[in-house]
């Protein structure tokens, strides 16, 4: 009986270690994109018609590219307001933030105005960028995933966002070290 229990504990531990490793590997790779690869370039507009091109930040500053599911939902509002509240620190540390969703510009504009957001939220209504980054899901929206891109345009980190409230602080800490 003790032998069977010992084997059960051993197998449980091995399963736990395997799942933990698999989850940490998944966080560093997103549908073919991996840490160290060049981040796919894109040009998208915000709700007000201003264009943002990822490659325009190369050689200047790191960029936090965060994908969020839907403007105006509680989780997305907490995430965006966390960045808004820390925006002066992002500017001080010379870190650009670009939020992306597949929402229409009109929905993003309402989200920005309702929450007094002070950083660019971009519309990927045709899903091209989201699919290119591997974050678009079969439910029709983006998964909550953040890519931190260094000054050379390389992916420095990929974060599967689980802690919405701590997201802003976490990505700022990682990105500011890339300056």
Phi and psi in degrees as GROMACS dihedral restraints (atoms count N, CA, C in turn):
[ dihedral_restraints ]
;  ai    aj    ak    al  type     phi  dphi    fc
    3     4     5     6     1   -62.9    20    10
    4     5     6     7     1   -37.7    20    10
    6     7     8     9     1   -63.6    20    10
    7     8     9    10     1   -44.0    20    10
    9    10    11    12     1   -63.5    20    10
   10    11    12    13     1   -43.5    20    10
   12    13    14    15     1   -62.0    20    10
   13    14    15    16     1   -42.2    20    10
   15    16    17    18     1   -61.5    20    10
   16    17    18    19     1   -44.1    20    10
   18    19    20    21     1   -63.7    20    10
   19    20    21    22     1   -39.8    20    10
   21    22    23    24     1   -61.2    20    10
   22    23    24    25     1   -46.7    20    10
   24    25    26    27     1   -62.7    20    10
   25    26    27    28     1   -41.6    20    10
   27    28    29    30     1   -62.4    20    10
   28    29    30    31     1   -46.0    20    10
   30    31    32    33     1   -65.3    20    10
   31    32    33    34     1   -40.2    20    10
   33    34    35    36     1   -60.7    20    10
   34    35    36    37     1   -44.4    20    10
   36    37    38    39     1   -62.7    20    10
   37    38    39    40     1   -45.2    20    10
   39    40    41    42     1   -62.2    20    10
   40    41    42    43     1   -40.3    20    10
   42    43    44    45     1   -63.7    20    10
   43    44    45    46     1   -43.5    20    10
   45    46    47    48     1   -60.5    20    10
   46    47    48    49     1   -46.8    20    10
   48    49    50    51     1   -62.5    20    10
   49    50    51    52     1   -42.8    20    10
   51    52    53    54     1   -63.2    20    10
   52    53    54    55     1   -44.9    20    10
   54    55    56    57     1   -66.6    20    10
   55    56    57    58     1   -39.1    20    10
   57    58    59    60     1   -63.2    20    10
   58    59    60    61     1   -44.3    20    10
   60    61    62    63     1   -63.7    20    10
   61    62    63    64     1   -44.2    20    10
   63    64    65    66     1   -61.7    20    10
   64    65    66    67     1   -41.3    20    10
   66    67    68    69     1   -66.5    20    10
   67    68    69    70     1   -41.5    20    10
   69    70    71    72     1   -68.1    20    10
   70    71    72    73     1   -33.4    20    10
   72    73    74    75     1   -67.6    20    10
   73    74    75    76     1   -41.4    20    10
   75    76    77    78     1   -62.0    20    10
   76    77    78    79     1   -33.4    20    10
   78    79    80    81     1   -70.5    20    10
   79    80    81    82     1   -19.9    20    10
   81    82    83    84     1  -100.8    20    10
   82    83    84    85     1     0.9    20    10
   84    85    86    87     1  -142.5    20    10
   85    86    87    88     1   132.7    20    10
   87    88    89    90     1  -132.7    20    10
   88    89    90    91     1   105.0    20    10
   90    91    92    93     1    43.8    20    10
   91    92    93    94     1    54.2    20    10
   93    94    95    96     1    96.2    20    10
   94    95    96    97     1   -24.6    20    10
   96    97    98    99     1   -82.3    20    10
   97    98    99   100     1   135.3    20    10
   99   100   101   102     1  -133.4    20    10
  100   101   102   103     1   157.2    20    10
  102   103   104   105     1   -57.1    20    10
  103   104   105   106     1   134.5    20    10
  105   106   107   108     1   100.1    20    10
  106   107   108   109     1   -19.7    20    10
  108   109   110   111     1   -79.2    20    10
  109   110   111   112     1   157.4    20    10
  111   112   113   114     1   -70.5    20    10
  112   113   114   115     1   130.7    20    10
  114   115   116   117     1   -67.7    20    10
  115   116   117   118     1   134.0    20    10
  117   118   119   120     1   -58.6    20    10
  118   119   120   121     1   130.3    20    10
  120   121   122   123     1   -73.1    20    10
  121   122   123   124     1   154.9    20    10
  123   124   125   126     1  -155.9    20    10
  124   125   126   127     1   158.4    20    10
  126   127   128   129     1  -129.7    20    10
  127   128   129   130     1   120.5    20    10
  129   130   131   132     1  -134.3    20    10
  130   131   132   133     1   159.3    20    10
  132   133   134   135     1  -105.9    20    10
  133   134   135   136     1   150.2    20    10
  135   136   137   138     1   -85.0    20    10
  136   137   138   139     1  -177.4    20    10
  138   139   140   141     1   -65.7    20    10
  139   140   141   142     1   -17.2    20    10
  141   142   143   144     1  -102.5    20    10
  142   143   144   145     1     6.8    20    10
  144   145   146   147     1    89.2    20    10
  145   146   147   148     1     4.6    20    10
  147   148   149   150     1   -81.3    20    10
  148   149   150   151     1   134.3    20    10
  150   151   152   153     1   -92.2    20    10
  151   152   153   154     1   142.9    20    10
  153   154   155   156     1  -129.0    20    10
  154   155   156   157     1   126.7    20    10
  156   157   158   159     1  -116.9    20    10
  157   158   159   160     1   122.6    20    10
  159   160   161   162     1   -55.4    20    10
  160   161   162   163     1   -44.3    20    10
  162   163   164   165     1   -65.8    20    10
  163   164   165   166     1   -15.5    20    10
  165   166   167   168     1   -69.9    20    10
  166   167   168   169     1   -12.5    20    10
  168   169   170   171     1   -94.6    20    10
  169   170   171   172     1    -7.5    20    10
  171   172   173   174     1   -59.3    20    10
  172   173   174   175     1   136.6    20    10
  174   175   176   177     1    78.0    20    10
  175   176   177   178     1    -5.0    20    10
  177   178   179   180     1  -111.1    20    10
  178   179   180   181     1   -49.8    20    10
  180   181   182   183     1  -164.2    20    10
  181   182   183   184     1   156.2    20    10
  183   184   185   186     1   -70.9    20    10
  184   185   186   187     1   157.4    20    10
  186   187   188   189     1  -130.0    20    10
  187   188   189   190     1   131.9    20    10
  189   190   191   192     1   -95.7    20    10
  190   191   192   193     1   114.4    20    10
  192   193   194   195     1  -107.2    20    10
  193   194   195   196     1   106.3    20    10
  195   196   197   198     1  -115.3    20    10
  196   197   198   199     1   132.4    20    10
  198   199   200   201     1   -99.3    20    10
  199   200   201   202     1   135.3    20    10
  201   202   203   204     1  -132.0    20    10
  202   203   204   205     1   152.2    20    10
  204   205   206   207     1   -67.0    20    10
  205   206   207   208     1   -53.8    20    10
  207   208   209   210     1  -157.1    20    10
  208   209   210   211     1   126.5    20    10
  210   211   212   213     1   -58.8    20    10
  211   212   213   214     1   136.1    20    10
  213   214   215   216     1    92.4    20    10
  214   215   216   217     1   -11.6    20    10
  216   217   218   219     1   -77.8    20    10
  217   218   219   220     1   161.2    20    10
  219   220   221   222     1   -61.9    20    10
  220   221   222   223     1   -44.4    20    10
  222   223   224   225     1   -64.9    20    10
  223   224   225   226     1   -43.3    20    10
  225   226   227   228     1   -68.5    20    10
  226   227   228   229     1   -33.9    20    10
  228   229   230   231     1   -66.9    20    10
  229   230   231   232     1   -44.9    20    10
  231   232   233   234     1   -60.0    20    10
  232   233   234   235     1   -43.7    20    10
  234   235   236   237     1   -63.0    20    10
  235   236   237   238     1   -48.9    20    10
  237   238   239   240     1   -66.5    20    10
  238   239   240   241     1   -40.1    20    10
  240   241   242   243     1   -68.2    20    10
  241   242   243   244     1   -29.7    20    10
  243   244   245   246     1   -63.1    20    10
  244   245   246   247     1   -42.0    20    10
  246   247   248   249     1   -68.4    20    10
  247   248   249   250     1   -44.2    20    10
  249   250   251   252     1   -54.6    20    10
  250   251   252   253     1   -46.3    20    10
  252   253   254   255     1   -68.3    20    10
  253   254   255   256     1   -26.4    20    10
  255   256   257   258     1  -100.9    20    10
  256   257   258   259     1     9.0    20    10
  258   259   260   261     1   -57.3    20    10
  259   260   261   262     1   -38.1    20    10
  261   262   263   264     1   -62.4    20    10
  262   263   264   265     1   -34.9    20    10
  264   265   266   267     1   -69.0    20    10
  265   266   267   268     1   -39.1    20    10
  267   268   269   270     1   -61.3    20    10
  268   269   270   271     1   -46.0    20    10
  270   271   272   273     1   -63.8    20    10
  271   272   273   274     1   -44.2    20    10
  273   274   275   276     1   -60.6    20    10
  274   275   276   277     1   -39.8    20    10
  276   277   278   279     1   -86.8    20    10
  277   278   279   280     1     5.3    20    10
  279   280   281   282     1    54.5    20    10
  280   281   282   283     1    55.0    20    10
  282   283   284   285     1  -121.6    20    10
  283   284   285   286     1   123.4    20    10
  285   286   287   288     1   -88.8    20    10
  286   287   288   289     1   143.4    20    10
  288   289   290   291     1  -120.9    20    10
  289   290   291   292     1   132.2    20    10
  291   292   293   294     1  -128.1    20    10
  292   293   294   295     1   113.1    20    10
  294   295   296   297     1   -91.5    20    10
  295   296   297   298     1   139.0    20    10
  297   298   299   300     1  -132.5    20    10
  298   299   300   301     1   135.1    20    10
  300   301   302   303     1  -143.6    20    10
  301   302   303   304     1   169.5    20    10
  303   304   305   306     1   -89.4    20    10
  304   305   306   307     1    11.0    20    10
  306   307   308   309     1   -65.3    20    10
  307   308   309   310     1   154.3    20    10
  309   310   311   312     1   -71.5    20    10
  310   311   312   313     1   155.2    20    10
  312   313   314   315     1   -56.5    20    10
  313   314   315   316     1   -38.5    20    10
  315   316   317   318     1   -62.9    20    10
  316   317   318   319     1   -37.8    20    10
  318   319   320   321     1   -70.5    20    10
  319   320   321   322     1   -37.8    20    10
  321   322   323   324     1   -67.9    20    10
  322   323   324   325     1   -39.7    20    10
  324   325   326   327     1   -60.3    20    10
  325   326   327   328     1   -44.3    20    10
  327   328   329   330     1   -62.1    20    10
  328   329   330   331     1   -43.7    20    10
  330   331   332   333     1   -59.5    20    10
  331   332   333   334     1   -46.3    20    10
  333   334   335   336     1   -62.1    20    10
  334   335   336   337     1   -47.7    20    10
  336   337   338   339     1   -68.8    20    10
  337   338   339   340     1   -42.6    20    10
  339   340   341   342     1   -62.7    20    10
  340   341   342   343     1   -29.2    20    10
  342   343   344   345     1  -114.2    20    10
  343   344   345   346     1     8.1    20    10
  345   346   347   348     1    50.9    20    10
  346   347   348   349     1    48.1    20    10
  348   349   350   351     1   -76.5    20    10
  349   350   351   352     1   140.9    20    10
  351   352   353   354     1  -120.7    20    10
  352   353   354   355     1    23.8    20    10
  354   355   356   357     1  -141.7    20    10
  355   356   357   358     1   162.2    20    10
  357   358   359   360     1   -72.5    20    10
  358   359   360   361     1   128.7    20    10
  360   361   362   363     1  -113.9    20    10
  361   362   363   364     1   125.0    20    10
  363   364   365   366     1  -108.8    20    10
  364   365   366   367     1   147.2    20    10
  366   367   368   369     1   -98.3    20    10
  367   368   369   370     1   124.8    20    10
  369   370   371   372     1  -116.0    20    10
  370   371   372   373     1    55.0    20    10
  372   373   374   375     1   -60.2    20    10
  373   374   375   376     1   -25.4    20    10
  375   376   377   378     1   -90.1    20    10
  376   377   378   379     1    -0.2    20    10
  378   379   380   381     1    70.4    20    10
  379   380   381   382     1     4.2    20    10
  381   382   383   384     1   -60.1    20    10
  382   383   384   385     1   -50.4    20    10
  384   385   386   387     1   -68.3    20    10
  385   386   387   388     1   -43.2    20    10
  387   388   389   390     1   -59.9    20    10
  388   389   390   391     1   -41.5    20    10
  390   391   392   393     1   -68.9    20    10
  391   392   393   394     1   -38.6    20    10
  393   394   395   396     1   -62.8    20    10
  394   395   396   397     1   -34.2    20    10
  396   397   398   399     1   -88.5    20    10
  397   398   399   400     1    -5.2    20    10
  399   400   401   402     1    74.5    20    10
  400   401   402   403     1    25.6    20    10
  402   403   404   405     1  -107.0    20    10
  403   404   405   406     1   -11.6    20    10
  405   406   407   408     1   -75.7    20    10
  406   407   408   409     1   128.8    20    10
  408   409   410   411     1  -107.2    20    10
  409   410   411   412     1   171.2    20    10
  411   412   413   414     1   -76.3    20    10
  412   413   414   415     1     1.2    20    10
  414   415   416   417     1   -89.2    20    10
  415   416   417   418     1    -6.4    20    10
  417   418   419   420     1    96.8    20    10
  418   419   420   421     1    12.5    20    10
  420   421   422   423     1  -140.8    20    10
  421   422   423   424     1   175.5    20    10
  423   424   425   426     1   -85.0    20    10
  424   425   426   427     1   146.3    20    10
  426   427   428   429     1   -75.6    20    10
  427   428   429   430     1   155.5    20    10
  429   430   431   432     1   -83.4    20    10
  430   431   432   433     1    90.0    20    10
  432   433   434   435     1  -134.8    20    10
  433   434   435   436     1   139.9    20    10
  435   436   437   438     1  -118.3    20    10
  436   437   438   439     1   135.4    20    10
  438   439   440   441     1  -112.8    20    10
  439   440   441   442     1   128.8    20    10
  441   442   443   444     1  -105.5    20    10
  442   443   444   445     1   121.0    20    10
  444   445   446   447     1  -109.8    20    10
  445   446   447   448     1   128.2    20    10
  447   448   449   450     1   -80.0    20    10
  448   449   450   451     1   179.5    20    10
  450   451   452   453     1   -62.9    20    10
  451   452   453   454     1   -23.3    20    10
  453   454   455   456     1   -86.4    20    10
  454   455   456   457     1    -1.5    20    10
  456   457   458   459     1    86.8    20    10
  457   458   459   460     1    11.9    20    10
  459   460   461   462     1   -93.9    20    10
  460   461   462   463     1   147.7    20    10
  462   463   464   465     1   -73.8    20    10
  463   464   465   466     1   116.6    20    10
  465   466   467   468     1   -92.1    20    10
  466   467   468   469     1   -26.8    20    10
  468   469   470   471     1  -160.9    20    10
  469   470   471   472     1   152.0    20    10
  471   472   473   474     1  -128.6    20    10
  472   473   474   475     1   124.4    20    10
  474   475   476   477     1  -122.0    20    10
  475   476   477   478     1   120.3    20    10
  477   478   479   480     1   -80.9    20    10
  478   479   480   481     1   106.1    20    10
  480   481   482   483     1   -74.7    20    10
  481   482   483   484     1   115.2    20    10
  483   484   485   486     1  -111.3    20    10
  484   485   486   487     1   -31.5    20    10
  486   487   488   489     1  -103.0    20    10
  487   488   489   490     1    89.3    20    10
  489   490   491   492     1   -63.4    20    10
  490   491   492   493     1   -44.3    20    10
  492   493   494   495     1   -67.1    20    10
  493   494   495   496     1   -30.1    20    10
  495   496   497   498     1   -94.9    20    10
  496   497   498   499     1     3.9    20    10
  498   499   500   501     1   -59.4    20    10
  499   500   501   502     1   -50.3    20    10
  501   502   503   504     1   -58.4    20    10
  502   503   504   505     1   -48.5    20    10
  504   505   506   507     1   -63.0    20    10
  505   506   507   508     1   -42.1    20    10
  507   508   509   510     1   -63.5    20    10
  508   509   510   511     1   -48.6    20    10
  510   511   512   513     1   -70.5    20    10
  511   512   513   514     1   -32.9    20    10
  513   514   515   516     1   -63.8    20    10
  514   515   516   517     1   -44.4    20    10
  516   517   518   519     1   -59.6    20    10
  517   518   519   520     1   -43.3    20    10
  519   520   521   522     1   -69.5    20    10
  520   521   522   523     1   -49.9    20    10
  522   523   524   525     1   -68.2    20    10
  523   524   525   526     1   -37.7    20    10
  525   526   527   528     1   -65.1    20    10
  526   527   528   529     1   -24.9    20    10
  528   529   530   531     1   -74.3    20    10
  529   530   531   532     1   -10.0    20    10
  531   532   533   534     1   -89.3    20    10
  532   533   534   535     1    -4.4    20    10
